[in-house]
Amino acid sequence: MTNISQIMKQAKVMQEKMAEVQKKIEEAEVEGSSGGGAVKVIVNGKHNVKKISIDPSLVDKNEIEVLEDLLVAALNDATNKISENMSSQLSTISGGMDLPPGMKLPF
């Protein structure tokens, strides 16, 4: 059986690393885009939209629904990238511990 103090030390180190990674993720900004780059959004790791850029050629009163759909797609693209970044960052932390199959971080 593994020494309990060693497990506790590993848990503390992992907790510290998780706090560092979470801060890094929250500060990171990703760009999502749609319409071949005609609509771009910048979102931070807290899922707050920081900026929206719209190609002027898209602004047409008769095409508002298209623009709205492109905004939704760009926001979803950025949100998916945040989730991928978080999974990637957290997987580096769990690499040192033998977690049971199917167990993910954070718990």
C-alpha positions in Angstrom: 0.0 0.0 0.0 1.2 3.5 -0.8 2.3 5.8 1.9 -0.5 8.1 2.8 1.8 11.1 3.4 3.2 10.7 -0.1 -0.4 10.7 -1.5 -1.2 13.8 0.4 1.9 15.5 -0.9 1.0 14.6 -4.4 -2.5 15.9 -3.9 -1.2 19.2 -2.6 1.2 19.6 -5.5 -1.7 18.8 -7.9 -4.0 21.3 -6.2 -1.3 24.0 -6.6 -0.8 23.1 -10.2 -4.5 23.1 -10.9 -4.8 26.6 -9.4 -2.0 27.8 -11.6 -3.5 26.2 -14.7 -7.0 27.6 -13.9 -5.6 31.1 -13.6 -3.7 30.6 -16.9 -6.9 29.4 -18.6 -9.0 32.3 -17.3 -6.4 34.8 -18.6 -6.1 33.2 -22.0 -8.0 34.7 -24.9 -9.2 32.8 -27.9 -10.6 33.9 -31.2 -13.6 32.2 -32.8 -14.6 32.9 -36.3 -17.3 32.1 -38.8 -18.2 33.0 -42.4 -14.6 32.5 -43.5 -13.3 35.1 -41.0 -16.0 37.7 -41.8 -17.2 37.5 -38.1 -14.6 37.2 -35.3 -15.1 37.1 -31.6 -12.5 37.2 -28.8 -13.5 35.4 -25.6 -11.5 34.9 -22.5 -11.2 31.7 -20.4 -14.1 32.9 -18.2 -16.3 32.8 -21.3 -16.6 36.6 -21.3 -16.8 38.2 -24.8 -14.0 40.7 -25.1 -14.4 41.9 -28.7 -16.6 41.3 -31.8 -15.3 42.2 -35.3 -17.7 42.2 -38.3 -16.6 42.6 -41.9 -18.5 45.7 -43.1 -19.6 43.9 -46.2 -21.9 41.8 -44.0 -23.9 44.8 -42.7 -27.1 44.7 -44.8 -30.5 45.4 -43.3 -31.9 42.5 -45.4 -29.3 40.1 -44.1 -29.6 40.6 -40.3 -30.5 36.9 -39.7 -27.4 35.8 -41.5 -25.2 38.1 -39.4 -26.9 36.8 -36.2 -26.3 33.2 -37.3 -22.6 34.0 -38.0 -22.2 35.6 -34.5 -23.7 32.6 -32.8 -21.3 30.3 -34.8 -18.3 32.5 -34.0 -19.1 32.5 -30.3 -19.6 28.7 -30.3 -16.3 28.3 -32.0 -14.5 30.4 -29.4 -16.3 28.6 -26.5 -15.3 25.2 -28.0 -11.7 26.3 -28.2 -11.8 27.4 -24.5 -13.1 23.9 -23.5 -10.4 22.2 -25.6 -7.7 24.4 -24.0 -9.0 23.6 -20.5 -9.0 19.8 -21.2 -5.5 20.0 -22.6 -4.1 22.0 -19.7 -5.8 19.8 -17.1 -4.6 16.6 -18.7 -1.0 17.7 -18.2 -1.6 17.9 -14.5 -3.1 14.5 -14.1 -0.3 12.9 -16.1 1.7 12.3 -12.9 -1.1 10.5 -11.0 -2.6 7.2 -11.7 -6.3 8.1 -11.9 -8.8 5.3 -12.4 -10.1 5.0 -15.9 -12.9 7.4 -16.6 -12.1 9.8 -13.7 -11.5 13.3 -14.9 -10.2 16.5 -13.3 -11.4 18.6 -11.7 -13.4 16.1 -9.6 
